[in-house]
């Protein structure tokens, strides 16, 4: 079961506790040592606060590395100086649009994972999320 936190407003927030580990094969792990060969179902994950914080931190770091790497590739290839030349062909326009969409989705993923990390750290330190009292949902381990 994923970590579920109930806010005093009645809203329930869920946080994944597993993270992907790429190597010889993509596996999923938690900080407490549980692992799966494939992406686990939400109900199969643990509900440890430390595991959720670790997963959010790893997701934030992964999204940041992806954005930094793609920006480095664009700058190194001189892509920013050749924007006018890129749009002379329809295929380049399509490729640029798909690349921009992927980049924007990763910016959103970075934003969401960073927000999750901040919310979990606030809950761990103060017992609140965005200043609203919160507690672990009943039925969680």
C-alpha positions, 0 to 999 in steps of 0.5 A: 500500500502506498503512503496515504496521508489524510489532511484535516480538510478530508483530502487524502494524498498518496505518495509512491514509495518505490523508485526505478533502478536501471541497470541490467534490467529495470527493477523497482526498490524501496529504501527499506529494501523491498524490490520488484522485477517490474513496476509494483502495483500501488497496493503492493508498495510499503507505506513507510514515510522514509521510503516515500521521501527517498523515492521523491528525492530520487525522482526529483534528482532524475528529472533534474539530471535529464533536463540538465543533460538535454540542455547540455546536448542542445547547447553543445550541438549549437542547436540554439544558434540554428533555430532559424535553419531548423524550421526550414523542414517540416520534419525538423519542426515535428522533431523540435515540437516533440522534443519541446513537449518531452522537455515540458513534461519533464519540467512538470515531473520535476515540479511535481516530484519536488512538491511531493518531496517538500510536502513529505519533509514538512509532514515528517518535521511538523505533521502538516502539509502546506500548513494543514494538519495531516496524519497517516491514513488508517489502514496503513501499516 
